[in-house]
């Protein structure tokens, strides 16, 4: 079950990148070459085929884009992009060829949906990159709630280890990516107004001996 709104209101929304890094989360700008508005508009369009799959629109809208031929995946996973630099610095990736894109999907939240939450879970990934392409000015809520902390692989960030009774919120800001370990428990809290559109990319180590993804129970 998603968190109660009253409990959410008492949690801190952390936006300082250095503090977030101590807790195992990075926030960085998405590549400027990615036309966020264009892709948010295109990928959140509901076609008849998608409606048949999604049903009556009760829940948040999801669209798989792994096979989207024109989406600029290479621009995101580039060693000169802020995303690429963060993966190399914080996530035990010596070379970006060490990981592969396992899944990619668009998720869109708006007030026409009855349920805009995402239950607590871990991702079927080693590393998750969650990019906010669109967030309207009237958007409220819809933060990502993390449980506990995870250590990042870097010598210049002191890790403050906390168990899962420690929780914190990360706001999804247009033009920025939230990067975290796939096994860091998290959920999406209720949207209270407006709309937002994100692209979620899940990456796995090519060396399967480094990963427990295949054995992980995510929900």
ROTI-50600 format. One record per residue (C-alpha): residue number from 0; residue in one letter; chain; x, y, z. Coordinates in steps of 0.2 Angstrom, whole numbers. Layout:
BATI seq type mol    xx    yy    zz
BATI NUM    a   A     X     Y     Z
...
This chain:
BATI seq type mol    xx    yy    zz
BATI   0    x   A     0     0     0
BATI   1    x   A     6    18    -3
BATI   2    x   A    10    29    11
BATI   3    x   A    -4    39    20
BATI   4    x   A    -5    57    15
BATI   5    x   A    -4    63    33
BATI   6    x   A    12    53    35
BATI   7    x   A    19    60    19
BATI   8    x   A    17    78    25
BATI   9    x   A    28    75    39
BATI  10    x   A    43    69    29
BATI  11    x   A    57    80    22
BATI  12    x   A    59    84     4
BATI  13    x   A    77    83     1
BATI  14    x   A    84    93   -14
BATI  15    x   A   102    96    -9
BATI  16    x   A   113    85   -21
BATI  17    x   A   126    83    -8
BATI  18    x   A   114    77     6
BATI  19    x   A   105    66    -6
BATI  20    x   A   122    58   -11
BATI  21    x   A   125    53     7
BATI  22    x   A   109    44     6
BATI  23    x   A   112    35   -10
BATI  24    x   A   102    46   -23
BATI  25    x   A   109    57   -36
BATI  26    x   A   100    71   -45
BATI  27    x   A   108    78   -61
BATI  28    x   A   102    87   -76
BATI  29    x   A    96    77   -91
BATI  30    x   A   106    79  -107
BATI  31    x   A   101    96  -115
BATI  32    x   A   101    87  -132
BATI  33    x   A    86    78  -126
BATI  34    x   A    70    88  -132
BATI  35    x   A    61    84  -115
BATI  36    x   A    45    93  -120
BATI  37    x   A    44    85  -137
BATI  38    x   A    46    68  -130
BATI  39    x   A    34    71  -115
BATI  40    x   A    20    76  -127
BATI  41    x   A    23    62  -139
BATI  42    x   A    26    47  -127
BATI  43    x   A    11    52  -116
BATI  44    x   A    -2    52  -130
BATI  45    x   A   -15    39  -127
BATI  46    x   A   -18    29  -143
BATI  47    x   A   -33    16  -145
BATI  48    x   A   -21     2  -144
BATI  49    x   A   -14     9  -128
BATI  50    x   A   -31    12  -121
BATI  51    x   A   -36    -6  -124
BATI  52    x   A   -21   -12  -114
BATI  53    x   A   -22     1  -100
BATI  54    x   A   -40    -1   -97
BATI  55    x   A   -51    13   -90
BATI  56    x   A   -37    25   -85
BATI  57    x   A   -39    21   -66
BATI  58    x   A   -20    20   -64
BATI  59    x   A    -5    30   -70
BATI  60    x   A    -1    28   -88
BATI  61    x   A    13    17   -93
BATI  62    x   A    21    15  -110
BATI  63    x   A    36     4  -115
BATI  64    x   A    48    13  -125
BATI  65    x   A    63     1  -126
BATI  66    x   A    60    -2  -144
BATI  67    x   A    56    17  -148
BATI  68    x   A    67    19  -164
BATI  69    x   A    70    38  -162
BATI  70    x   A    72    40  -143
BATI  71    x   A    90    46  -140
BATI  72    x   A    96    33  -128
BATI  73    x   A   114    35  -133
BATI  74    x   A   114    54  -128
BATI  75    x   A   109    49  -110
BATI  76    x   A   122    35  -108
BATI  77    x   A   136    46  -114
BATI  78    x   A   152    48  -103
BATI  79    x   A   151    67  -105
BATI  80    x   A   133    68  -100
BATI  81    x   A   128    72   -82
BATI  82    x   A   120    55   -81
BATI  83    x   A   135    46   -88
BATI  84    x   A   147    55   -76
BATI  85    x   A   136    51   -61
BATI  86    x   A   135    32   -66
BATI  87    x   A   154    32   -67
BATI  88    x   A   157    41   -51
BATI  89    x   A   145    34   -39
BATI  90    x   A   138    17   -46
BATI  91    x   A   154     6   -47
BATI  92    x   A   154     7   -66
BATI  93    x   A   172     8   -73
BATI  94    x   A   166    10   -91
BATI  95    x   A   148    13   -97
BATI  96    x   A   150    -3  -108
BATI  97    x   A   149   -12   -91
BATI  98    x   A   130   -10   -91
BATI  99    x   A   116   -13  -103
BATI 100    x   A    99    -5  -104
BATI 101    x   A    87   -18   -98
BATI 102    x   A    70    -9   -99
BATI 103    x   A    63     9  -103
BATI 104    x   A    46    15  -101
BATI 105    x   A    36    32  -100
BATI 106    x   A    25    35   -85
BATI 107    x   A    13    49   -85
BATI 108    x   A     2    55   -70
BATI 109    x   A   -13    67   -71
BATI 110    x   A   -28    71   -60
BATI 111    x   A   -40    61   -71
BATI 112    x   A   -32    45   -64
BATI 113    x   A   -40    38   -49
BATI 114    x   A   -23    31   -42
BATI 115    x   A    -7    40   -45
BATI 116    x   A     3    31   -33
BATI 117    x   A    16    17   -35
BATI 118    x   A    17     4   -21
BATI 119    x   A    34     2   -11
BATI 120    x   A    45    -9   -22
BATI 121    x   A    63   -12   -28
BATI 122    x   A    67   -11   -46
BATI 123    x   A    72   -26   -57
BATI 124    x   A    89   -17   -61
BATI 125    x   A   106   -13   -54
BATI 126    x   A   104     5   -57
BATI 127    x   A    89    15   -61
BATI 128    x   A    88    32   -70
BATI 129    x   A    72    41   -68
BATI 130    x   A    71    57   -79
BATI 131    x   A    57    70   -77
BATI 132    x   A    53    77   -94
BATI 133    x   A    38    87   -89
BATI 134    x   A    30    94   -73
BATI 135    x   A    17   107   -74
BATI 136    x   A    18   123   -63
BATI 137    x   A     3   117   -53
BATI 138    x   A    10   100   -50
BATI 139    x   A     9    95   -31
BATI 140    x   A    14    79   -23
BATI 141    x   A    20    64   -34
BATI 142    x   A    37    64   -25
BATI 143    x   A    48    48   -24
BATI 144    x   A    48    41    -6
BATI 145    x   A    64    32    -2
BATI 146    x   A    66    20    13
BATI 147    x   A    83    19    22
BATI 148    x   A   100    23    13
BATI 149    x   A   112    15     1
BATI 150    x   A   131    18     0
BATI 151    x   A   137    25   -16
BATI 152    x   A   154    20   -23
BATI 153    x   A   164    35   -21
BATI 154    x   A   178    40    -9
BATI 155    x   A   173    58    -7
BATI 156    x   A   155    56    -1
BATI 157    x   A   153    50    17
BATI 158    x   A   139    38    19
BATI 159    x   A   126    40    33
BATI 160    x   A   119    23    35
BATI 161    x   A   101    23    41
BATI 162    x   A    89     8    41
BATI 163    x   A    72     8    33
BATI 164    x   A    63    17    47
BATI 165    x   A    72    33    40
BATI 166    x   A    62    39    25
BATI 167    x   A    64    54    14
BATI 168    x   A    56    62    -2
BATI 169    x   A    64    67   -18
BATI 170    x   A    54    79   -29
BATI 171    x   A    53    75   -47
BATI 172    x   A    59    91   -56
BATI 173    x   A    57    95   -74
BATI 174    x   A    74    93   -83
BATI 175    x   A    82    82   -70
BATI 176    x   A    86    64   -67
BATI 177    x   A    85    54   -51
BATI 178    x   A    98    40   -51
BATI 179    x   A    98    27   -38
BATI 180    x   A   102     8   -34
BATI 181    x   A    88    -3   -41
BATI 182    x   A    87   -12   -24
BATI 183    x   A    84     4   -14
BATI 184    x   A    66     3    -8
BATI 185    x   A    55    17   -14
BATI 186    x   A    37    21   -19
BATI 187    x   A    28    35   -28
BATI 188    x   A    16    46   -18
BATI 189    x   A     0    53   -23
BATI 190    x   A    -2    67   -36
BATI 191    x   A   -11    81   -28
BATI 192    x   A   -12    93   -43
BATI 193    x   A    -6    95   -61
BATI 194    x   A     3    82   -71
BATI 195    x   A    21    75   -74
BATI 196    x   A    29    64   -86
BATI 197    x   A    44    53   -83
BATI 198    x   A    55    41   -92
BATI 199    x   A    62    27   -82
BATI 200    x   A    78    18   -88
BATI 201    x   A    83     2   -79
BATI 202    x   A   101    -4   -81
BATI 203    x   A   110   -20   -77
BATI 204    x   A   128   -25   -75
BATI 205    x   A   133   -36   -90
BATI 206    x   A   143   -46   -78
BATI 207    x   A   129   -56   -70
BATI 208    x   A   140   -61   -55
BATI 209    x   A   139   -43   -49
BATI 210    x   A   120   -43   -49
BATI 211    x   A   106   -51   -39
BATI 212    x   A    93   -44   -50
BATI 213    x   A    87   -61   -56
BATI 214    x   A    84   -67   -38
BATI 215    x   A    76   -51   -32
BATI 216    x   A    58   -50   -27
BATI 217    x   A    54   -33   -32
BATI 218    x   A    36   -31   -24
